[in-house]
Amino acid sequence: MATVGRHGIERLAHVYPLGSRLNEAGRLEIGGCDAIELAERFGTPAYVYAEDDIRTRARAYVEAFRAHTDHFEVVYASKAFPCTAVNRLLVDEGLSCDVASGGELHLALRGGFPPERIYLHGNNKSDDELRQAIDAGVGHVVIDSFDELERLERMAPGQRVLLRVTPGIAPTTHEYITTGQVDSKFGFGLDDVPEAIDRIERLELCGLHAHLGSQIFDLAPYEKLGEVLSAMGDYPLLNLGGGLGIAYTADDEPPAIEDYVDTLMRGAPEGVTVLCEPGRSLVGNAGVTLYRVGTVKHIPGVRTYVAVDGGMSDNLRPMLYGARYEADVADRFGGEVLCTIAGKHCESGDILVRDVMLDDPRPCDVLVMPATGAYGHAMANNYNGVPRPPVIFCSDGHAREVVRRETYEDLTLRDL
């Protein structure tokens, strides 16, 4: 979806990266770079990000908190897009980082996050991962279970920790990405928190942490979350998690970052350092995926399939959650042909977009799918032996490859 602005140049719907446009030739530009030229230069599929979009959203979080307090920390939930290039960018913007595995910790450190600004999460941290974090000097470990608490007491006396609380609040979102309800694999239930606190003898308990889930539009549960955690005692840190939703389709209207932060602060007591863990809302709309159309198959009276050179290996979310996306031909936005965007994988369920209107799609067209900046690269896989796509950063008309495309040789590097 696009609207005509000055000089006949079209402005794009909010699912696209900030600053994106259709130029005078009707071709999509991301970060000032022509999408057709990007596809020719780097090949397809390719993840393409507008650097300035990520920076703008990071600054919006910082400024929104700063309007309320000097005691806050914006912590990038790196599972959304675990990549050293984006880590470096967010270090520059003054953010901290949360990691959910030893691998994400490795990427965060390689990306330049100071270890004291890293939070280690995870519901089943191994001894090796805990030792890796301790040796690196990670600032805080978020304790998720009694077993982990006992192991950490033995392994790392003096380690600063947070307790992850399961607050019994279920937001409105997909059940697979809800984490705050009572029936959850994450954290301590409300009745177990006092016992967990009592068991801490050799660790430094700095505060409480909770996370409600992801892709949340209704802000009311966040205010309740702050109240629930505040009632459990006075601690210097209160981590209210992340989960702010983004626009995947033009009809989606997620809350503004400022409104989200306002709600978090209303539920938090004065004088406490409030932490927030945005991931998807920092990078989701900053990225698009470029594909090349291979075949167009018309089934009269049934459906028109537009098959692209990617699919469930580069975007698993439609198959996992039934996630909805939009798509356009990169140089012919809009259209009147109802299509289904199919992947190339040997699965009938390999469908990226079930119903979308395109402009007379043809083989060799470059197709763009917006709002793929979160959990595309993170969940990418090699199903059917398909190499994973590159990651391209664009800014001021300049494009650079920050993660190269995998090769067939890469697929056999671990073979013995």
C-alpha positions as CSV (number, residue, x, y, z in Angstrom):
1,M,0.0,0.0,0.0
2,A,1.3,3.4,-0.9
3,T,0.2,7.0,-1.1
4,V,1.3,9.7,-3.6
5,G,3.4,12.5,-2.1
6,R,5.2,15.6,-3.5
7,H,6.8,15.3,-6.9
8,G,4.7,12.2,-7.6
9,I,6.9,10.0,-5.4
10,E,4.9,7.5,-3.4
11,R,5.2,7.1,0.4
12,L,4.8,3.5,1.6
13,A,2.6,2.0,4.3
14,H,4.0,1.8,7.8
15,V,4.9,-1.9,7.4
16,Y,8.0,-0.8,5.4
17,P,11.2,0.7,6.9
18,L,11.1,4.3,7.8
19,G,12.2,6.4,4.9
20,S,11.3,3.8,2.3
21,R,9.7,5.1,-0.9
22,L,8.8,4.3,-4.5
23,N,11.1,6.5,-6.6
24,E,10.2,8.3,-9.8
25,A,10.5,5.0,-11.7
26,G,8.1,3.3,-9.4
27,R,10.8,1.1,-7.8
28,L,11.1,0.4,-4.1
29,E,14.0,2.1,-2.3
30,I,15.2,0.9,1.2
31,G,17.7,3.2,2.9
32,G,18.1,5.0,-0.4
33,C,19.0,1.8,-2.2
34,D,17.0,0.5,-5.2
35,A,15.5,-2.9,-4.4
36,I,15.9,-4.2,-7.9
37,E,19.6,-3.3,-8.0
38,L,20.1,-4.9,-4.6
39,A,18.5,-8.2,-5.9
40,E,20.9,-8.1,-8.9
41,R,23.9,-7.3,-6.8
42,F,23.4,-9.6,-3.9
43,G,21.1,-12.2,-5.2
44,T,17.9,-13.5,-3.7
45,P,16.5,-14.3,-1.2
46,A,18.1,-11.5,0.8
47,Y,17.3,-9.8,4.1
48,V,17.6,-6.1,3.6
49,Y,17.6,-3.6,6.5
50,A,17.4,0.2,6.7
51,E,20.0,1.1,9.3
52,D,18.4,4.5,10.1
53,D,15.1,2.8,10.9
54,I,16.8,0.8,13.7
55,R,18.6,3.8,15.1
56,T,15.5,5.9,15.1
57,R,13.5,3.3,17.0
58,A,16.3,2.8,19.5
59,R,16.5,6.5,20.1
60,A,12.7,6.7,20.5
61,Y,12.9,4.2,23.4
62,V,15.7,6.1,25.1
63,E,14.0,9.4,24.7
64,A,10.6,8.0,25.9
65,F,12.2,6.7,29.1
66,R,14.3,9.9,29.6
67,A,11.1,11.9,29.6
68,H,10.1,10.1,32.8
69,T,13.3,9.2,34.6
70,D,17.1,9.1,34.6
71,H,16.9,5.5,36.0
72,F,16.3,3.2,33.1
73,E,17.9,0.7,30.8
74,V,16.8,-0.3,27.3
75,V,18.0,-3.9,26.7
76,Y,17.9,-5.3,23.2
77,A,16.3,-8.7,23.1
78,S,18.8,-10.1,20.6
79,K,16.9,-13.3,19.9
80,A,14.8,-11.2,17.4
81,F,17.8,-10.6,15.2
82,P,21.1,-12.1,16.5
83,C,23.7,-10.5,14.3
84,T,27.0,-8.8,15.2
85,A,26.3,-5.9,12.8
86,V,23.0,-4.9,14.5
87,N,24.7,-5.4,17.9
88,R,27.4,-2.9,17.0
89,L,24.8,-0.4,15.9
90,L,22.8,-0.7,19.1
91,V,26.0,-0.5,21.2
92,D,26.5,2.9,19.5
93,E,23.0,3.9,20.5
94,G,23.7,3.1,24.2
95,L,21.6,0.0,24.6
96,S,22.3,-3.1,26.6
97,C,21.6,-6.6,25.5
98,D,19.8,-9.8,26.6
99,V,20.8,-13.2,25.4
100,A,19.0,-16.5,25.7
101,S,21.9,-18.9,25.0
102,G,25.6,-19.3,24.9
103,G,25.5,-18.6,21.1
104,E,23.7,-15.4,21.5
105,L,26.1,-14.4,24.3
106,H,29.0,-15.1,21.9
107,L,27.4,-12.9,19.2
108,A,26.7,-10.1,21.7
109,L,30.3,-10.0,22.9
110,R,31.6,-10.2,19.3
111,G,29.2,-7.3,18.4
112,G,30.8,-5.1,21.1
113,F,28.3,-5.2,24.0
114,P,30.3,-4.7,27.2
115,P,29.7,-7.8,29.3
116,E,28.4,-5.8,32.2
117,R,25.6,-4.6,30.0
118,I,24.5,-8.1,29.1
119,Y,21.7,-10.1,30.7
120,L,21.6,-13.9,30.4
121,H,18.2,-15.4,30.1
122,G,17.0,-19.0,29.4
123,N,14.7,-21.6,31.1
124,N,17.3,-24.3,30.9
125,K,20.8,-22.9,31.0
126,S,23.5,-25.5,31.0
127,D,26.5,-25.4,33.3
128,D,28.7,-24.6,30.3
129,E,26.5,-21.6,29.4
130,L,26.6,-20.3,33.0
131,R,30.3,-20.8,33.1
132,Q,30.7,-18.9,29.8
133,A,28.7,-16.0,31.2
134,I,30.6,-16.0,34.5
135,D,34.0,-16.1,32.8
136,A,32.9,-13.2,30.4
137,G,31.8,-11.1,33.4
138,V,28.1,-10.8,32.3
139,G,26.4,-8.2,34.4
140,H,23.2,-10.1,35.4
141,V,22.0,-13.7,35.2
142,V,18.2,-14.0,35.2
143,I,17.4,-17.0,37.3
144,D,14.6,-19.2,36.0
145,S,14.3,-22.1,38.4
146,F,15.3,-23.5,41.8
147,D,17.8,-25.9,40.2
148,E,19.5,-23.0,38.4
149,L,19.6,-21.0,41.6
150,E,21.4,-23.8,43.5
151,R,23.9,-24.3,40.7
152,L,24.7,-20.6,40.4
153,E,25.1,-20.4,44.2
154,R,27.8,-23.0,44.0
155,M,29.4,-21.7,40.8
156,A,29.4,-17.9,41.2
157,P,29.2,-16.4,44.6
158,G,28.6,-12.7,44.4
159,Q,27.0,-12.9,40.9
160,R,24.3,-10.2,40.3
161,V,21.0,-11.9,39.5
162,L,17.4,-11.2,38.8
163,L,14.5,-13.6,39.5
164,R,12.2,-14.3,36.6
165,V,8.6,-14.1,37.9
166,T,5.7,-15.7,36.1
167,P,3.0,-13.1,36.9
168,G,-0.1,-15.0,35.9
169,I,-1.0,-12.4,33.3
170,A,-2.0,-13.7,29.9
171,P,-2.0,-10.9,27.2
172,T,-3.8,-11.1,23.9
173,T,-1.5,-12.6,21.4
174,H,-0.7,-16.0,19.8
175,E,-0.5,-18.8,22.4
176,Y,2.9,-19.9,21.2
177,I,4.4,-16.5,22.1
178,T,2.6,-15.9,25.4
179,T,4.9,-16.3,28.4
180,G,3.3,-14.6,31.4
181,Q,0.5,-17.0,32.1
182,V,0.5,-19.4,35.0
183,D,1.0,-22.5,32.8
184,S,4.5,-21.5,31.5
185,K,7.8,-23.1,31.2
186,F,9.4,-19.8,32.2
187,G,10.1,-18.4,35.7
188,F,8.9,-18.7,39.3
189,G,5.2,-18.7,40.0
190,L,4.0,-16.0,42.4
191,D,3.8,-18.5,45.3
192,D,7.4,-19.7,44.7
193,V,9.0,-16.3,44.6
194,P,9.3,-15.8,48.5
195,E,11.0,-19.2,48.8
196,A,13.4,-18.4,46.0
197,I,14.3,-15.2,47.6
198,D,14.9,-16.9,50.9
199,R,17.2,-19.5,49.3
200,I,19.6,-16.8,47.9
201,E,22.6,-16.7,50.2
202,R,25.7,-16.1,48.1
203,L,24.3,-14.2,45.1
204,E,23.4,-10.5,44.9
205,L,19.7,-10.3,44.2
206,C,19.2,-7.0,42.3
207,G,15.6,-7.2,41.2
208,L,12.8,-9.0,39.6
209,H,12.1,-9.8,35.9
210,A,8.9,-10.7,34.0
211,H,7.9,-11.1,30.4
212,L,4.3,-11.3,29.2
213,G,4.9,-12.5,25.6
214,S,5.4,-11.0,22.2
215,Q,3.4,-9.1,19.5
216,I,1.2,-7.4,22.1
217,F,-1.0,-4.4,21.1
218,D,-3.1,-4.1,24.3
219,L,-1.0,-2.1,26.8
220,A,-3.2,-2.6,29.9
221,P,-1.5,-5.8,31.1
222,Y,1.8,-3.9,31.3
223,E,0.5,-1.5,33.9
224,K,-0.8,-4.5,35.9
225,L,2.6,-6.2,35.5
226,G,4.4,-3.3,37.2
227,E,2.0,-3.4,40.1
228,V,2.4,-7.1,40.6
229,L,6.2,-7.0,40.7
230,S,6.2,-3.9,42.9
231,A,4.1,-5.6,45.5
232,M,6.7,-8.4,45.9
233,G,9.3,-6.2,47.6
234,D,11.6,-3.2,47.1
235,Y,14.5,-3.9,44.7
236,P,16.7,-1.4,42.8
237,L,15.9,-3.0,39.4
238,L,12.6,-3.9,37.9
239,N,12.7,-5.5,34.4
240,L,9.3,-5.4,32.7
241,G,10.3,-7.4,29.6
242,G,9.4,-6.5,26.1
243,G,6.7,-7.7,23.7
244,L,5.5,-4.5,22.0
245,G,3.9,-5.5,18.7
246,I,4.6,-4.2,15.2
247,A,2.7,-3.8,12.0
248,Y,2.8,-6.8,9.8
249,T,0.0,-5.6,7.6
250,A,-1.3,-2.2,6.7
251,D,-4.3,-2.8,8.9
252,D,-2.2,-3.3,12.0
253,E,-1.9,-0.3,14.3
254,P,0.5,-1.1,17.1
255,P,0.8,1.4,20.0
256,A,3.5,4.0,19.8
257,I,6.8,3.4,21.7
258,E,6.0,6.5,23.8
259,D,2.6,5.2,24.9
260,Y,4.2,1.8,25.7
261,V,6.9,3.4,27.9
262,D,4.3,5.6,29.5
263,T,2.3,2.5,30.5
264,L,5.4,0.7,31.9
265,M,6.3,3.7,34.0
266,R,2.8,4.1,35.4
267,G,3.0,0.7,37.0
268,A,6.6,1.1,38.4
269,P,7.3,2.6,41.8
270,E,9.4,5.8,42.0
271,G,13.1,5.6,42.5
272,V,13.4,2.1,40.8
273,T,15.6,1.6,37.8
274,V,13.2,0.3,35.1
275,L,14.4,-2.1,32.4
276,C,12.7,-2.8,29.1
277,E,13.6,-5.5,26.6
278,P,12.4,-4.5,23.1
279,G,13.4,-6.8,20.2
280,R,10.9,-7.2,17.5
281,S,9.8,-3.5,17.8
282,L,13.4,-2.4,17.2
283,V,14.1,-4.4,14.1
284,G,10.9,-6.0,12.7
285,N,9.8,-3.2,10.4
286,A,13.4,-2.2,9.6
287,G,13.8,-5.3,7.4
288,V,12.3,-6.6,4.3
289,T,13.1,-9.8,2.3
290,L,13.7,-9.8,-1.4
291,Y,12.8,-12.8,-3.5
292,R,12.8,-13.7,-7.2
293,V,9.7,-15.1,-8.7
294,G,10.3,-18.5,-10.4
295,T,7.0,-19.7,-11.6
296,V,3.4,-18.4,-11.7
297,K,0.8,-21.2,-11.7
298,H,-2.9,-20.4,-12.5
299,I,-5.4,-22.9,-11.3
300,P,-8.7,-21.7,-12.9
301,G,-11.4,-21.0,-10.3
302,V,-9.1,-22.0,-7.5
303,R,-5.9,-20.0,-6.9
304,T,-2.9,-18.4,-8.5
305,Y,0.4,-19.6,-7.0
306,V,3.4,-17.3,-7.2
307,A,6.5,-19.4,-6.3
308,V,9.6,-17.6,-5.1
309,D,13.2,-18.8,-4.5
310,G,12.8,-18.9,-0.7
311,G,10.2,-19.9,1.8
312,M,10.1,-21.7,5.1
313,S,13.9,-21.8,5.3
314,D,14.2,-18.0,5.5
315,N,10.8,-17.2,7.2
316,L,9.4,-19.9,9.4
317,R,6.8,-17.7,11.1
318,P,3.8,-18.3,8.7
319,M,4.3,-22.1,9.3
320,L,4.8,-21.8,13.0
321,Y,2.2,-19.2,14.0
322,G,0.1,-18.7,10.9
323,A,1.7,-15.2,10.8
324,R,0.3,-12.8,8.2
325,Y,2.4,-10.7,5.8
326,E,2.0,-8.5,2.8
327,A,4.0,-8.6,-0.4
328,D,4.5,-6.5,-3.5
329,V,6.3,-6.7,-6.8
330,A,9.2,-4.3,-6.1
331,D,8.7,-2.2,-9.2
332,R,4.9,-2.5,-9.5
333,F,3.2,-1.9,-6.2
334,G,-0.5,-2.7,-5.8
335,G,-2.4,-4.8,-8.3
336,E,-5.6,-6.7,-8.9
337,V,-4.5,-10.3,-9.1
338,L,-5.3,-12.3,-6.0
339,C,-2.2,-14.5,-5.4
340,T,-0.7,-16.9,-2.9
341,I,3.0,-16.6,-2.4
342,A,4.5,-20.1,-2.2
343,G,8.0,-21.1,-1.2
344,K,10.2,-23.6,-3.1
345,H,10.4,-26.2,-0.4
346,C,9.0,-29.7,-0.7
347,E,6.1,-29.1,1.7
348,S,2.5,-28.1,0.9
349,G,2.5,-25.9,4.0
350,D,5.4,-23.8,2.6
351,I,3.2,-20.8,2.1
352,L,4.5,-17.3,2.9
353,V,1.4,-15.3,2.1
354,R,-2.0,-16.9,1.6
355,D,-3.9,-14.1,-0.1
356,V,-2.3,-10.9,-1.5
357,M,-3.1,-8.6,-4.4
358,L,-0.2,-8.3,-6.9
359,D,0.2,-6.5,-10.2
360,D,0.4,-9.2,-12.9
361,P,3.3,-11.2,-11.3
362,R,5.7,-12.8,-13.8
363,P,8.7,-15.0,-13.6
364,C,11.9,-13.1,-12.8
365,D,10.0,-10.3,-10.9
366,V,11.6,-9.2,-7.7
367,L,9.1,-9.7,-4.9
368,V,9.4,-7.8,-1.6
369,M,7.9,-8.9,1.7
370,P,8.0,-6.2,4.4
371,A,8.2,-6.5,8.2
372,T,10.6,-9.5,8.1
373,G,13.3,-7.9,10.2
374,A,12.6,-10.0,13.3
375,Y,12.8,-13.8,13.5
376,G,13.5,-14.3,9.8
377,H,17.3,-14.4,10.0
378,A,17.1,-15.7,13.6
379,M,15.0,-18.8,12.6
380,A,16.6,-19.4,9.2
381,N,17.4,-23.0,8.5
382,N,18.7,-25.3,5.8
383,Y,15.6,-27.3,5.0
384,N,16.0,-29.1,1.6
385,G,19.7,-28.1,1.7
386,V,18.9,-24.5,0.9
387,P,21.7,-22.1,1.9
388,R,20.7,-19.2,4.2
389,P,20.3,-15.7,2.8
390,P,22.7,-12.8,3.3
391,V,22.0,-9.8,5.4
392,I,22.3,-6.4,3.7
393,F,22.4,-3.1,5.6
394,C,21.4,0.1,3.7
395,S,21.9,3.7,4.6
396,D,22.0,6.9,2.6
397,G,22.1,5.0,-0.7
398,H,24.9,2.7,0.3
399,A,24.5,-1.0,0.7
400,R,26.9,-3.4,2.5
401,E,26.7,-7.1,3.1
402,V,27.0,-7.8,6.9
403,V,26.3,-11.5,6.7
404,R,27.3,-13.3,3.6
405,R,25.1,-15.8,1.8
406,E,25.8,-19.4,2.7
407,T,27.3,-21.7,0.1
408,Y,26.8,-25.4,-0.6
409,E,30.3,-25.9,0.8
410,D,29.1,-24.4,4.1
411,L,26.5,-27.1,4.3
412,T,29.2,-29.8,4.6
413,L,31.7,-27.9,6.7
414,R,30.8,-29.9,9.9
415,D,30.8,-33.3,8.1
416,L,33.4,-35.8,9.4
